[in-house]
């Protein structure tokens, strides 16, 4: 009973963090980013209307700083809580996540999906997305890989999210819980999978790691009774 309550608390904490990130992301987009865009348009008009003077260089530099800040704000908004996850679903969000990791970290990231409908509760989709991001971070930090593949497939009434890399490999005993880790990532993912009625598996490979997250399709998150 205690373990069940602890797992439920961990899940609720993860969801609360996700909702708070979503709230901050909306604030960044709807307020700060829109205000910056408005300033940018007004400054651009001012530059066009101002005769060429010694101030034009300064005005153009201010305009460039605003443009860079807009791009940084957009990037931060996505990293906090990707709108695509809420608007288009988990498959689209995972594909965008792999593109982001490839762009930002130079690691070749490939995404595969079977295109099948995966009717997951929104909270479960959020948790799986967070788990995929954590696994990709671990590949970046520890695996020394050249390539990672993220796959989302449906097998009957189960969805499997698979992350494979060609690096040095991760400690499978840590992934499966046989050994404690210094960080909280794998412990958190493992507990979430148990709480969702799913599982985490670390498959044997000749090189690198292959981690499978599996959850039942069509269920709602477990609630404490």
N, C-alpha and C positions, 0 to 999 in steps of 0.2 A: 504493500500500500504506500509506504514511504517513497519507494523508488518511482512508483507511478505518479505521485504528487510532484516529485522533483522533476520528472520528465515533462509533466504538464506545465510546471513553472518555467522550465527552460524554453518550451515552445511558445508560451505566452510572452515571455521576455523578448524572444526573437521577433515575434509578430508586432509587439509594441514598438520595438526599435524600427522595424520596417515602416510602420505607420507614421512614426515621427519623422523618419527620413522623407517619406512621401509628403508630409505636411510642409517640411522645409523646402523640398524641391518645388512644390506648387508656389510657395511664397517667392522663391527665387525667380521663377518663370513669370508669374502673374504681376509681380510688383517690381522687383529690382531690374530684371532683364528688360521689361517693357519700358521702364523709365530710362534706362541706358539707351535703348533703341530710339526713344523719342529725342533724347539729347543729341544722339548721333545725327539724326535727320536734320534737326535744327542747326547744328553746327556745320553740316555739309552745305546747307542753304546759305548760311552766313559766309562761308568760304567762297562760294560762287559769286555772291553779291558784293564782296569786299574787293576793292581794287588791290592790285598787287602792291603790297607794302612790306615793311620789315616784320610785321606781325603774322604774315601768312605762314611762315615756317613754323611758328609756335602754334598757330591754329591747326595746321595739318598734323603736327605732332600730337596735340591733344586729341584730335580725331582718331589717330591711329591707336592711342592708348585706350580710348573708349571702345573701339572695335575689338581690340585684344581682350579687354575686360568682358565684353559681350560673349566672345567665344569661350573664355575661361568659365564664365557663369553657366553657359549651356553645357559645357563638359561636366562641370560640377553637378548640375541638375541631373544629368543622366547617371552619373556615378552614384549619386544619392539614391535615386529611385527612377529607373528607366520608364518613361511614359509608355513605351512600346509593350511592356509587360502587361499593363492594364488595358491597353487599347487593342492589341493584336494577339496576345496570348504568349504562352511559355516558349513555344518553338521559335517564334519570331524574336523574342527577347534573347534566347540563347544564341541564335545566329548573330545578332548584333553584338552580344557579349564577346564572342570569339573574334569578330572583326575589330572590336576595340582593343582586345589584348594583343592582337597581331600588330595593329597600328602603333600602340603605345610602347610595346616591349620587344618588338622585332621577332617574336616567336611565331612560327607558322602554325596557324590555328585553322582547323577544318571542322565544319559542322555538317552532320548528316541527320536527316529525319525521314521517317517513312511517310510523312504527310497524313497519317491517320488522325482522326479525332481523338483527343485525350481529355475527356470531361472531368477535369480536376477542380476541386474547390479552389477559389482564388487564393486563400491562405496557404494551401498546399503548394500552389504554383510559386508563390512568393518564397516559401521555404526552400523549394527545390532550386530556384534561381540563386538564392543565397548560397546554397551548398555547392552549386556548380562554380560560382565565383570563388569560393574558398578553395576548392580543389584546383582551380586554375592558378590561384595565388601560390599554392604549395608547389605546383610544377615550376613556376617562375623562380621561387625562392630556393628550392631544394633539389629539383630533379636534373638540372643542367641539360634540359632537353632541346632538341632542334624543332620538334613538331609535337603538337597535341591534337587529338581528335575528340570532339564532343558529339555524342549521338543521343537521339531521343526517339525511342521506338515503343510501339505498343505490342505486347504479347498477351492476347486474350484480354483478361480483365486486370492486367498489370501494366504499368508504365515503367520502363527502364531508362535511366539517364546514365550514360557510360562516358567516362573520361579516361582516355588512353594517351600515354606519352612514350617517347623513344629515348628517354633519358637514363640516368643512373638508377632510377627506381626508388620508390619510397619504402619505408619499413612496414611490411605487411602486418607485423604484430601490433604496431601502433594503430593501423587502420582498423583492424578487427577487434581491438580492445584488449589484446593479450598483454600489451605492454603500455605503460603510461607514457604520455608525451609531455614535453615542456609546454607546448602551446595548448589552446583550447579548441582549435578548429576541428580536428577529427573526433574528439570527444563529443562536441556539440552536434556534429553531423550524425554520428552514430546514435545518440540519444533521440534526435529528431526522427530518424528513420524508425526506431523502435516505437516511438509514440504515435507515429502515423500508420502503424501496422505493417511497416515495410522492413527493409533490411539493407545492409551495406555489405558488399562482397569485394574482395581483392583477388582477381583472377591471376593465375600463374602465367607469366609471359617470358619469352626468351630475352627480351630487353625492355627496360622501362617498367611502367605500371599500368594496370587496367582496373579501374574502380567502377563498380556498378552500384547505383542507387536504385532500388525498386520499391514502388508504392502501389497499392491497389487503386484502380480507377473507379471514379464515381462515388467515392466516400467523402464524408465531411470529417474535419478534424475531430479527434476524440475529445469529449468534454468530461470534466471530472464530475462524478456522481456522488 
